[in-house]
Amino acid sequence: MCKRSKSFGGMNLLWVFWFIGLVVLNLVQGLENGNVTDMKYGGRGFYNRPLLVGLTLINGAAAKGAVCLDGSLPGYHFHRGYGSGSNSWLIQLEGGGWCGNIRNCVYSKRTRHGSSLHMEKQIPFIGILSNKAAENPDFFNWNRIKVRYCDGASFSGDSQHEAAGLYFRGQRIWHAAMDDLMSKGMRYAKQALLSGCSAGGLASILHCDEFRELFPRTTRVKCLSDAGLFLDTVDVSGRRSLRNLFGGVVTLQGVSKNLPRSCTSRLNPILCFFPQRLIASVRTPLFLLNAAYDTWQIQASLAPPSADYRWNWNDCRKNYARCSRPQLKYLQGFRNQMLGVVRGFSRSHQNGLFINSCFAHCQAERQDTWFAHDSPHIGNRGIAQSVGNWFFDRVGVQAIGCPYPCDKTCHNLVFN
């Protein structure tokens, strides 16, 4: 029988460690740079076959330097309103993570979150974008637009990296998209809602007052941030993983000059990329929709693999039911921090709030969580009804659910 030498076995062992390290590195980068709203445009909760809406590229964008990471044209999906909603406009800013270093941005530019060449030609309009009254009672017949995300900095960067062939033009994409939509009738809007999910939810906060300035004072204009309340919190290793990621984004993509001066005049611009330091200064009515145990923040900010040295959080971050008592206590502390952040914000009657104690992320984009027979509720009102009540000033909405595990209406996310 042939025996393997010790040196051969040592080399095999090195290959094993190298492979494991590569897997862990890719997992970490996948969480930090991943598509935080990647639902594959599907999911449960459809009553009927969803409306498919085609991609429109913004042809005049290139002349303004408003291009995706790879230099391709940005775009959006637009379905015209009708009847009572013909002069009402809903803009949904897509999410999709951030890229804060050259390597991650080069990867992103080869995906639908960095290039229109890789975007779906059609996507289904569901949830807050649905065209069916039974699925979207207040906004179904509005002009509804999904602006695609391809800059990696929440539509706020303005720089480039010539050597890597990267264009960081999120702020210009924002302006190009708004200019194009204004030319297509949005300037006549009687009411308008700017919304966004995750990285798009952060963008809806950053651009809320800019959006307000597009319209006459007589136009009802408000903003909705869904799963955009990212907290500057300490992770399980005692570091600040998300601050590190945001620091790379702000520095690499030239975001600082586009952040509110009311914040950057007092604080480091990196800190001003966090919504908790922005929401108090937003003058336009703003609604915060967030899960108290946001699954993306658990996976990529609170307990990312890069901070979980002993892999103690691996099961918990994938499935809340596998969290130990100390881990749940830690997550309750995160919820308490979130409630502290919104305390001052909620004192303004013009603002709205819906924070349910669910393990979820982006609840307005999914039909089963936005409006369905078993969608999440706080008290006797669901998310769609709460947002509608707030937008139309029917009822003030400052809804905060009781802590886990008392909410039995959640559609909690579980990952493999």
C-alpha positions as CSV (number, residue, x, y, z in Angstrom):
1,M,0.0,0.0,0.0
2,C,1.3,3.4,-0.9
3,K,1.7,5.9,2.0
4,R,1.4,9.6,1.7
5,S,4.3,11.7,2.8
6,K,3.9,14.2,5.7
7,S,4.7,17.1,3.4
8,F,1.9,16.0,1.0
9,G,-0.5,15.7,3.9
10,G,0.5,19.2,5.2
11,M,-0.1,20.7,1.8
12,N,-3.6,19.1,1.7
13,L,-4.3,20.6,5.1
14,L,-3.2,24.0,3.9
15,W,-5.5,23.7,0.9
16,V,-8.4,22.8,3.3
17,F,-7.7,25.9,5.5
18,W,-7.4,28.1,2.4
19,F,-10.7,26.8,1.0
20,I,-12.5,27.3,4.3
21,G,-11.1,30.8,4.6
22,L,-12.3,31.6,1.1
23,V,-15.8,30.4,1.9
24,V,-15.9,32.5,5.1
25,L,-14.6,35.6,3.2
26,N,-17.2,35.2,0.5
27,L,-19.9,34.8,3.1
28,V,-18.8,38.0,4.9
29,Q,-18.6,40.0,1.7
30,G,-21.9,38.5,0.6
31,L,-23.6,39.9,3.8
32,E,-21.9,43.2,3.8
33,N,-22.2,43.9,0.0
34,G,-25.2,41.7,-0.6
35,N,-28.6,42.6,-2.0
36,V,-30.5,43.3,1.1
37,T,-33.8,43.3,-0.8
38,D,-33.1,40.3,-3.0
39,M,-36.5,38.7,-3.0
40,K,-36.1,37.5,-6.6
41,Y,-39.2,39.6,-7.2
42,G,-41.3,36.8,-5.9
43,G,-42.7,35.3,-2.7
44,R,-46.0,34.2,-1.3
45,G,-49.1,36.3,-0.8
46,F,-50.3,36.9,-4.4
47,Y,-54.0,36.9,-4.8
48,N,-53.7,37.0,-8.6
49,R,-51.0,36.9,-11.2
50,P,-48.9,40.1,-10.6
51,L,-48.6,42.9,-13.2
52,L,-45.3,42.7,-15.1
53,V,-43.7,46.1,-15.9
54,G,-40.9,46.7,-18.4
55,L,-37.6,48.5,-17.8
56,T,-37.2,52.0,-19.2
57,L,-33.6,53.3,-19.6
58,I,-33.0,57.0,-19.0
59,N,-31.5,57.9,-22.4
60,G,-30.5,61.4,-21.4
61,A,-28.6,60.3,-18.3
62,A,-25.2,59.7,-19.9
63,A,-24.9,63.3,-21.0
64,K,-25.3,64.2,-17.3
65,G,-22.7,61.6,-16.2
66,A,-25.6,59.8,-14.5
67,V,-24.5,56.2,-15.0
68,C,-24.4,52.9,-13.2
69,L,-21.2,51.5,-11.6
70,D,-20.1,50.0,-15.0
71,G,-21.1,53.1,-17.0
72,S,-24.4,51.7,-18.4
73,L,-27.6,53.8,-18.3
74,P,-29.8,53.8,-15.2
75,G,-33.4,52.9,-15.5
76,Y,-36.8,52.5,-13.9
77,H,-40.1,50.6,-14.3
78,F,-43.2,52.8,-14.8
79,H,-46.8,51.9,-14.7
80,R,-49.2,54.8,-15.5
81,G,-51.9,55.8,-13.1
82,Y,-55.6,56.2,-14.0
83,G,-58.9,57.6,-12.8
84,S,-58.6,59.2,-9.4
85,G,-54.9,58.3,-9.2
86,S,-53.9,59.8,-12.6
87,N,-52.3,62.9,-10.9
88,S,-50.8,61.0,-7.9
89,W,-47.2,59.6,-8.0
90,L,-45.4,56.9,-6.0
91,I,-41.7,56.6,-6.4
92,Q,-40.1,53.4,-5.0
93,L,-36.3,53.4,-4.7
94,E,-34.8,50.0,-5.0
95,G,-32.4,48.7,-2.4
96,G,-29.4,46.4,-2.9
97,G,-26.7,46.8,-0.3
98,W,-23.6,49.1,-0.6
99,C,-20.1,48.7,-1.9
100,G,-17.3,50.4,0.0
101,N,-14.2,49.1,-1.5
102,I,-12.9,48.6,-5.1
103,R,-13.1,44.8,-4.9
104,N,-16.8,44.7,-3.9
105,C,-17.7,47.5,-6.4
106,V,-16.0,45.6,-9.2
107,Y,-18.1,42.6,-8.2
108,S,-21.3,44.7,-8.0
109,K,-20.8,46.2,-11.5
110,R,-21.2,42.7,-12.9
111,T,-24.7,42.3,-11.3
112,R,-28.1,43.9,-11.6
113,H,-27.1,46.2,-8.7
114,G,-24.3,47.8,-10.7
115,S,-25.3,47.5,-14.3
116,S,-28.5,47.9,-16.3
117,L,-27.1,45.2,-18.7
118,H,-27.9,42.7,-16.0
119,M,-31.2,44.0,-14.8
120,E,-34.5,42.1,-15.4
121,K,-36.3,43.5,-18.4
122,Q,-39.6,43.1,-16.5
123,I,-40.4,42.8,-12.8
124,P,-43.7,42.2,-11.0
125,F,-45.4,45.1,-9.2
126,I,-46.5,43.7,-5.9
127,G,-47.1,45.1,-2.4
128,I,-47.1,48.9,-2.4
129,L,-46.6,48.8,-6.2
130,S,-49.6,46.5,-6.9
131,N,-52.2,47.6,-9.4
132,K,-55.0,45.8,-7.6
133,A,-57.2,47.5,-5.1
134,A,-57.5,44.2,-3.2
135,E,-53.8,44.2,-2.7
136,N,-53.0,47.9,-2.5
137,P,-56.1,49.8,-1.5
138,D,-54.7,53.3,-1.3
139,F,-52.1,53.5,-4.1
140,F,-53.2,50.9,-6.7
141,N,-54.2,53.4,-9.4
142,W,-51.4,55.9,-8.9
143,N,-48.5,56.4,-11.2
144,R,-46.1,53.9,-9.7
145,I,-42.4,53.8,-10.4
146,K,-39.6,51.5,-9.3
147,V,-36.2,53.2,-9.7
148,R,-33.5,50.6,-10.1
149,Y,-30.5,50.7,-7.9
150,C,-27.1,50.5,-9.5
151,D,-24.7,52.9,-7.7
152,G,-24.0,51.1,-4.4
153,A,-24.3,54.2,-2.2
154,S,-28.0,54.8,-1.7
155,F,-28.2,57.2,-4.7
156,S,-25.8,59.6,-3.0
157,G,-22.3,59.3,-4.4
158,D,-20.5,61.4,-6.9
159,S,-17.0,60.2,-7.8
160,Q,-15.3,57.6,-10.0
161,H,-12.3,55.3,-10.1
162,E,-10.8,55.3,-13.5
163,A,-8.3,52.5,-13.1
164,A,-11.1,50.1,-12.0
165,G,-13.6,51.4,-14.5
166,L,-16.1,52.4,-11.7
167,Y,-18.5,55.3,-11.8
168,F,-20.0,56.4,-8.5
169,R,-22.8,58.6,-9.7
170,G,-25.8,57.9,-7.4
171,Q,-26.6,61.5,-6.8
172,R,-26.6,62.2,-10.5
173,I,-28.8,59.1,-11.1
174,W,-31.3,60.5,-8.6
175,H,-31.4,63.9,-10.4
176,A,-31.6,62.3,-13.9
177,A,-34.5,60.0,-12.8
178,M,-36.4,62.8,-11.2
179,D,-35.9,65.1,-14.2
180,D,-37.1,62.4,-16.6
181,L,-40.2,61.6,-14.5
182,M,-41.0,65.3,-14.2
183,S,-40.9,65.6,-18.0
184,K,-43.4,62.6,-18.1
185,G,-46.0,64.3,-16.0
186,M,-44.9,64.2,-12.4
187,R,-44.6,67.9,-12.4
188,Y,-48.4,68.1,-12.4
189,A,-48.7,65.8,-9.3
190,K,-51.4,66.7,-6.8
191,Q,-49.8,64.3,-4.3
192,A,-46.6,62.3,-4.3
193,L,-45.0,59.7,-2.1
194,L,-41.2,58.9,-2.1
195,S,-40.6,55.4,-0.7
196,G,-37.7,53.0,-0.6
197,C,-36.6,49.7,0.9
198,S,-33.4,49.0,2.7
199,A,-30.6,50.9,1.0
200,G,-33.5,52.6,-0.9
201,G,-35.1,53.3,2.4
202,L,-32.0,55.1,3.5
203,A,-32.1,57.0,0.2
204,S,-35.7,58.0,0.7
205,I,-34.6,59.7,4.0
206,L,-31.5,61.3,2.4
207,H,-33.5,62.7,-0.6
208,C,-36.8,63.4,1.2
209,D,-36.5,67.2,1.4
210,E,-35.0,67.3,-2.2
211,F,-38.1,65.5,-3.4
212,R,-40.4,68.0,-1.6
213,E,-38.6,70.8,-3.4
214,L,-39.6,69.4,-6.8
215,F,-43.2,70.4,-6.3
216,P,-45.4,73.4,-5.5
217,R,-46.3,73.9,-1.8
218,T,-49.9,73.0,-2.7
219,T,-48.8,69.4,-3.6
220,R,-49.1,66.9,-0.8
221,V,-45.6,65.3,-0.5
222,K,-44.5,62.7,2.0
223,C,-41.7,60.1,2.3
224,L,-41.7,56.4,3.5
225,S,-38.6,54.6,4.6
226,D,-39.0,50.8,4.7
227,A,-36.3,48.9,6.6
228,G,-34.0,51.9,6.2
229,L,-33.4,52.6,9.9
230,F,-29.8,51.3,10.1
231,L,-28.4,51.8,13.5
232,D,-24.8,52.7,14.4
233,T,-24.5,49.9,16.9
234,V,-21.8,47.7,18.5
235,D,-21.6,44.2,17.1
236,V,-21.1,41.0,19.1
237,S,-17.3,41.5,19.0
238,G,-17.5,45.0,20.5
239,R,-16.7,46.7,17.2
240,R,-18.9,48.7,14.8
241,S,-19.1,46.6,11.6
242,L,-21.7,48.8,9.9
243,R,-19.8,52.0,10.6
244,N,-16.8,50.4,9.0
245,L,-18.8,49.5,5.9
246,F,-20.5,52.9,5.7
247,G,-17.1,54.6,6.2
248,G,-15.8,52.9,3.1
249,V,-18.9,53.9,1.1
250,V,-18.8,57.5,2.1
251,T,-15.0,57.8,1.5
252,L,-14.8,55.9,-1.8
253,Q,-17.9,57.2,-3.4
254,G,-17.6,60.9,-2.5
255,V,-20.8,60.9,-0.5
256,S,-19.9,63.6,2.0
257,K,-20.7,66.6,-0.2
258,N,-24.2,65.3,-0.7
259,L,-25.1,64.7,2.9
260,P,-27.1,67.3,4.9
261,R,-24.9,70.2,6.0
262,S,-27.0,70.4,9.2
263,C,-25.3,67.1,10.2
264,T,-21.8,67.3,8.5
265,S,-21.2,70.7,10.0
266,R,-21.3,69.0,13.5
267,L,-20.2,65.4,12.9
268,N,-18.0,63.2,10.8
269,P,-19.7,62.6,7.5
270,I,-19.6,58.9,8.1
271,L,-21.8,59.3,11.1
272,C,-24.2,61.4,9.0
273,F,-24.9,58.4,6.7
274,F,-26.8,56.8,9.5
275,P,-30.5,57.6,9.5
276,Q,-30.6,58.1,13.3
277,R,-28.6,61.3,12.9
278,L,-30.8,62.5,10.0
279,I,-34.4,61.9,10.8
280,A,-34.8,64.7,13.2
281,S,-33.8,67.3,10.6
282,V,-36.0,66.0,7.8
283,R,-38.6,68.8,7.3
284,T,-41.0,66.8,5.1
285,P,-43.4,64.3,6.7
286,L,-41.7,61.0,7.0
287,F,-42.9,57.5,7.9
288,L,-40.6,54.9,9.3
289,L,-41.6,51.3,8.7
290,N,-39.1,48.9,10.4
291,A,-38.9,45.5,12.0
292,A,-37.5,45.7,15.5
293,Y,-35.3,42.7,14.8
294,D,-34.3,43.6,11.3
295,T,-32.8,40.4,9.8
296,W,-30.3,42.2,7.6
297,Q,-28.9,44.2,10.5
298,I,-28.7,41.0,12.6
299,Q,-26.8,39.2,9.8
300,A,-24.5,41.9,8.6
301,S,-24.3,44.5,11.4
302,L,-25.0,42.9,14.8
303,A,-23.6,39.4,14.3
304,P,-21.8,39.2,11.0
305,P,-19.4,36.3,10.4
306,S,-16.5,38.7,10.6
307,A,-17.4,39.5,14.2
308,D,-18.6,36.0,15.2
309,Y,-15.2,34.5,15.8
310,R,-16.4,31.3,17.4
311,W,-19.4,30.9,15.1
312,N,-21.7,31.1,18.1
313,W,-24.3,33.2,16.2
314,N,-24.5,31.1,13.1
315,D,-27.8,29.3,13.9
316,C,-29.4,32.4,15.5
317,R,-28.7,34.8,12.7
318,K,-30.4,32.3,10.3
319,N,-33.3,31.3,12.4
320,Y,-34.6,33.3,15.4
321,A,-36.1,30.1,16.9
322,R,-32.5,28.9,17.4
323,C,-31.4,31.9,19.4
324,S,-30.3,31.2,23.0
325,R,-31.7,33.2,25.9
326,P,-28.5,35.5,26.1
327,Q,-28.7,36.1,22.3
328,L,-32.4,37.0,22.6
329,K,-31.5,39.4,25.4
330,Y,-28.9,41.0,23.1
331,L,-31.5,41.4,20.4
332,Q,-33.9,42.9,22.8
333,G,-31.2,45.5,23.6
334,F,-31.0,46.3,19.9
335,R,-34.8,46.8,19.8
336,N,-34.6,49.1,22.8
337,Q,-31.9,51.1,21.0
338,M,-34.1,51.5,18.0
339,L,-37.0,52.7,20.1
340,G,-34.7,55.2,21.7
341,V,-33.6,56.5,18.3
342,V,-37.2,57.2,17.2
343,R,-38.4,58.7,20.5
344,G,-37.8,62.3,19.5
345,F,-38.9,61.7,15.9
346,S,-42.3,60.4,17.0
347,R,-43.1,63.6,18.9
348,S,-43.8,65.3,15.6
349,H,-47.4,64.7,14.6
350,Q,-46.5,65.0,10.9
351,N,-44.4,61.8,11.2
352,G,-45.5,58.2,11.2
353,L,-44.1,55.1,12.8
354,F,-44.7,51.4,12.5
355,I,-42.2,49.2,14.3
356,N,-43.3,45.7,14.7
357,S,-41.4,43.1,16.7
358,C,-40.7,40.8,13.8
359,F,-37.7,39.2,12.3
360,A,-38.2,40.7,8.8
361,H,-36.8,43.1,6.3
362,C,-38.6,45.2,3.6
363,Q,-42.3,44.7,4.4
364,A,-43.8,47.1,1.9
365,E,-42.4,45.3,-1.1
366,R,-43.9,41.9,-0.2
367,Q,-47.6,41.2,-0.8
368,D,-47.9,39.0,2.3
369,T,-46.6,41.6,4.6
370,W,-48.0,44.8,2.9
371,F,-51.6,43.7,2.6
372,A,-53.0,40.2,2.8
373,H,-55.6,38.4,5.0
374,D,-52.9,37.4,7.5
375,S,-50.4,40.3,7.1
376,P,-48.7,41.7,10.2
377,H,-50.7,44.0,12.5
378,I,-50.1,46.3,15.4
379,G,-53.4,46.5,17.3
380,N,-56.1,46.2,14.6
381,R,-54.2,47.9,11.8
382,G,-51.8,46.4,9.2
383,I,-49.0,48.1,7.4
384,A,-50.8,49.2,4.2
385,Q,-53.7,50.7,6.3
386,S,-51.3,52.4,8.6
387,V,-49.3,54.0,5.8
388,G,-52.5,55.1,4.0
389,N,-54.0,56.6,7.2
390,W,-50.9,58.6,7.8
391,F,-50.5,59.8,4.2
392,F,-54.1,61.0,3.8
393,D,-54.2,62.4,7.4
394,R,-57.0,60.0,8.3
395,V,-55.5,58.9,11.6
396,G,-52.1,59.7,13.3
397,V,-49.9,56.6,13.3
398,Q,-47.3,56.0,16.0
399,A,-47.4,52.2,16.3
400,I,-44.9,50.2,18.2
401,G,-45.4,46.5,18.8
402,C,-44.7,44.6,22.0
403,P,-41.4,42.8,22.2
404,Y,-40.8,39.2,20.9
405,P,-42.4,36.8,21.2
406,C,-45.8,38.4,21.8
407,D,-46.6,39.4,18.2
408,K,-48.3,36.4,16.6
409,T,-48.9,38.2,13.2
410,C,-45.3,38.3,12.1
411,H,-44.1,36.8,8.9
412,N,-40.6,36.0,10.3
413,L,-37.8,35.3,7.8
414,V,-35.8,32.1,8.2
415,F,-32.7,31.4,6.1
416,N,-31.1,28.1,5.2
